[in-house]
Amino acid sequence: MHRFRPASGLALTLLDSVEMVLHAPGGNRSLCPPEATAMWLALQEQGGDAHAVANRLTGVWEPNPAILYKEPMDRVVEWDLAGLLVSCDD
């Protein structure tokens, strides 16, 4: 299973535009478009389970599950590499 949690000290701001700003502990900020915001919120809702997020969003945005499944997984890897998420599998 692939579970993740927000990095320690991470804060977020939800904007009226349905975008989100992630504030990393070192002062770095990341602006996320609405799709990424939905993925982040779904990740929290699903207990950090990246596969559950991909499964939940499949069919909501894209009728082809293979196409949509890759998007949340890629985003989670991106956030993990940026230090915004921490793997709970270790």
VEXTOR-878326 format. One record per residue (C-alpha): x, y, z. Coordinates in steps of 0.25 Angstrom, whole numbers, plus 2048, in hexadecimal, padded with zeros to 3 digits. Each point is the difference from the previous one (the first is absolute). Last residue first. Example, Ala and Ser with C-alpha at 12.3 -4.5 7.8 and 13.67 -1.06 7.14 Angstrom:
<nodes>
8377FC81D7FA7F2802
</nodes>
This chain:
<nodes>
82380D8167F27FF7FB7FB80D8068078087F580280E8037F980B7F780580E7FD80E7FD7FF8018037F18027F27FC7F47FC8087F780B7F98057FB7F37FD7F18037F28048057FE8087F38047F47F77F77F78087F480A7FF8028017F18037F17FC7F27FB8057FA80A7F78057FA7F27FE7F28047F28028057FB8067F37F380780380880C8067FC80A80B7F77F88098037F27F980D7FF80880080980B7FD7F680B80A7F67FA80B8097FF7FE80580E7FF7F280680D7FD7F980780C8077FB7FC80E80380C8097F47FD8087F68017F57FB80E80480E8058008037FB7F37F38057FB80380E80480E7FF7F97F97FB7F37F680B80180A80A8018087FA7F57F48017F77FD80F80580E8047FC80B7FF80B80A80C80480C7FB80780780880A80E7FF80680280680E8097F48057F47FA8077F87FF7F37F48097FD7F67F97F77F780A7F97F37FB7FB7F78037F47F180080180080E7FB7FC80580E80D7FB8058037F580980D8028088097F580580A7FD80B80B7F680080780080E8027F17FF7FE7FA7F27F27FD7FC7FD7F18018027F57F67FB7F27FF8047F67F47FB7F2803
</nodes>
